[in-house]
Amino acid sequence: MLKVRIIPCLDVKDGRVVKGINFVGLRDAGDPVEQAMLYDQAGADELCFLDITASHEKRSILLDVVRRTADVCFMPLTVGGGVRTLDDIRALLLAGADKVSINTEAVRRPEFIREAAEKFGSQCIVAAIDAKRVPPHPDPLRQRGRGRSALAREGEGEFEVFTHGGRTPTGLDAVAHAVKLTQYGAGEILLTSMDRDGTKIGYDIALTRAIADAVPVPVIASGGVGTLDHLAEGVRDGHANAVLAASIFHFGQWTIAEAKAALAKAGLSVRNV
């Protein structure tokens, strides 16, 4: 079994780390370069850097901030936000990113994932999915289960993909979308529950498990961590391969070392406890 990775996430807006609840109500959480240095020293397994307004503002990611972050970050760095072209991916990799996260463009044109994987390799292409629980779709064809997840067919509603930092609904079923993107070459799924984001009530286990069980690549669980037990639940119950968190680390509630110790105590294999 692969060792569980603990991944702090830097949501960046206007060059500053921010954190909110359900993708809104953002508050400042510090300088991304300083945060990266702290997490590197603390022993985080990877770092995720997301420019959360790049797609909405129709601009490129802040390459200078990425470059300065990569200069002080010696763990793997995943960067996303506003990635639309192969040139965008190349620029991020040259700026120091190890992996590139793609969300909005993968919805608009899923073939972009295939093109990116063929050009740069699946190992550095991360498909990011922001999903929210929505009521069952009224379309009779979909009510019979065509194109819908098992959760929806069981009457628990379905999970819809959103883009542009959670602003735009797509009508896509999250599980089916994840399967398609891995078939196109995505090497990893970064899965965020919009319903749980910033709430500190735990990952959406049903969503995480549904996607993790449906795809052959690692899944990073994101959205909702409030306790160290939530991290273990994401892996044990949600079947995630890695756990991402922000608030509990940014504001000093828990340390990376404490998180790793908690996962190890839960019987999960982690790195460098």
N, C-alpha and C positions, 0 to 999 in steps of 0.2 A: 504493500500500500504506500502511495506517495505521502510524504510528510505534509502536514497541514501548514499552509502559509498564512501568516498574519500580515495584512496589507493596510496601512493607514492611507487615507484618501485626502488629498488636498483639492477641494473644490475652490477654484480661483475665479474671482471677478474683479476686473480693473486692477489686476496685479496683486490682489490680496486674497488670502485664504478666508473663506466665508463658510458659515453653516447655518441652515435653517430647519424648518419643519415642513414636510410634504412639498419640498422644493421652493418654499416661499419664506418670508420673514427672516431674511439673511442677516447674520451678525458677524462682525469681524472676528477672525480667529488667528490673525498674525501674518507675518511675512512668509511666503512660500519657501524662500531659500533658507531662512532660519529654521523653519519647521523641518525641512528636509535634512538639515544637518543634525537636528535633535533626534529624528527618527533613525538616521543612519547610525548614530552613536548608541542608540537604545537597542539596536539589534533587530529592527523590523526586517522581514524577509524580502519585501518589495515595497515600492511606493507608487501610488496612483495619483496622477496630476490631471485634473479635468478643468478645462476652461469652459465654465458652464454657460456662458452667454455668447460664445463665438458663433454658433450656428444661428441663434436668434438674431444676432446683430449682423449676420452675413459677412463676417470677416475671418481672417486667418487667425490661428492661435498665436499667443504671445511668445514668439520664438526666443526673444531675449530672456524672458523669465525661465523658459524651459532650459535654455543653455546654462544660465547661472545656477539653476537647480541641479542639473546634471553634473556640473563641475564639482559640486560638494556631496553628491549622492553616489555612493559606491555599491548600492544594491540595485537590482533591476528596476527600471523606471518605465511605467506605462503612462503614455500621454494621449489625451483625447480632447476633442472640441473643435468643431469647424473643419474637420478633415473631409475634403471633397474630391481631391485628385491624387494621382500617384505622385505628383510633384510635392503635394502637402506631406505625404508619408515620407518621401525622401528627405525633405527639409527637416522633419522631426527626428528622423534617425540620425542625420548629420549633426543635429543640435544636441544629441546625446540620449535620445529616447531608445530604450531596448525593445519596446512594444508600442504599437499605435492602436488606440481605441477608436472604433468607428460606430456611430449610432445613426444619426439622421440620414446620411448618404446611403447607408445600408438598407434603409427603408425605401428611400426614393428610387434607388437603383441597386438591388441586391447583387447584380453581376459585378459591382465594384469590388465586393469581397473576393470574388474569384480572381479578378484582375490583380488585386493587391497581393493575394497569396501566391499567385504564379510569379509575380515580379520580385517579391521580397521574402517569400516563404511563410507558411502558415504559422510558424513559431512566433512571429512578431505581429500577427494580425488578431486583434481582440474585437469581437463583436459585442458592443455594449447595448443592452436592452433595458429601457425604463418601462416598467409595466404597472398597471393599476387594475384592481378588481372592478369589473363592471357587470351589470345585470345580464342574464342570458339574452342572446340576440333573438329578436322576434321572427327573423327570416325562417320560414318552415324548413328549407333545405338545411339550414344550420341547426335547427332544432333536432333534425334527425342525425346530427353528429358530423356532417360533412365539414371538414376543415376546422373542427373545434377540438379543444383539449378534453381529456377524460374528466377533468374537474367540471367543465361546462356540461358535459353529458350527464354527470351525476347530479346536476341541479344546483351546484355551488356557485353559479355564475362563471365568468371567464375572465381571463387576464388580457387586457388590450395593451398594445405597444403605443407609447407616446414619444414624440420627438421634440426638438428645439427646447431642451432643458425642461421637459415635462409640460410644455405649453400646448402641444398640438396632438390631438388624437389621430390615430391612423386607421382604425378599424381592423388591424391585424391581430390575430391570436398570437400571444407571446410564445407559446410552446411550438406552434407550427413555424413561426418566424425563426426561432432558435435552431430548429432542425434544418431549415433551408439554408441558413447561413453557415452552419457547420458542413453541410454537404457542398457548399461553395468554397470551403477552404478555411474558414475561421478556426484558429487554433485554440481559442478560449472564449468563454462567454462571461462577460461582466454583467451580472443581473441585479438590478436595483428595483426594489418594491417602492413605488411612489407612495403607497398608503402607509408604509412604515417609516419612510425616510425622516430621520430626526426625532421620532416619537419616543425612542428608548423603550419600546415594549417588545422588542425582539424581531428577528427576521420573519418574513412571511414564509413559513415552513412549507405550506402546501404549494406555493408558487415555485420555491426553490427546488423542492423535491421533484415536481412535475417536469421541470426543465432538465435538471441533473440526470434524471432517469431516462430522458428522451434523447440525449446527445452523447456522443462518444468522446467529447473533449472536456477538459477541466472547466468547472463552473465556480465563479467567485460570487459568494453571497454578499449582498449589500442592502443596507436600509433597515434601521430600527434597533441597532445594538444599544442596550442600556446597562447590561451587566455582563460579567465574564461568562456566566452560564449561557447567555445567548450565543456566544461564539461556539461553544461546544454543541449547542442544539443545531446550529447551522450545518455542522458537519455530520453529526450523528443522526439527526432526524431529517435534515434537509438534503443530505447526501452531497453537499458542496465539497469542493477540493481545497478551497481557500476562503478566508473570511476577511471582509473589508469593514473598517469602522472609521469614524471620524471624531464625533463629539467626545466619546469617552477618553480618547487620547489627546485631542487638541486642548481640552480644558482641564487636563490633569486628574481626571477621575481615576484612571487606571494607567499603568505603564505597560510597555510591550513585554517586559519580563514577567509581570504579573499575569498577563494574558496567556503567555506561553506556559507558565506554571499551571494555570487553571485547565488548559487543554490537556496537558500531560496528566494531571490528576484525574481527568475524565477518561483516561485511557487512550487518548489520541496521540499519535506520533507527531512531534514537532521538532523544529530545528534548534539546536544550540540552547537548550533549556539551562 
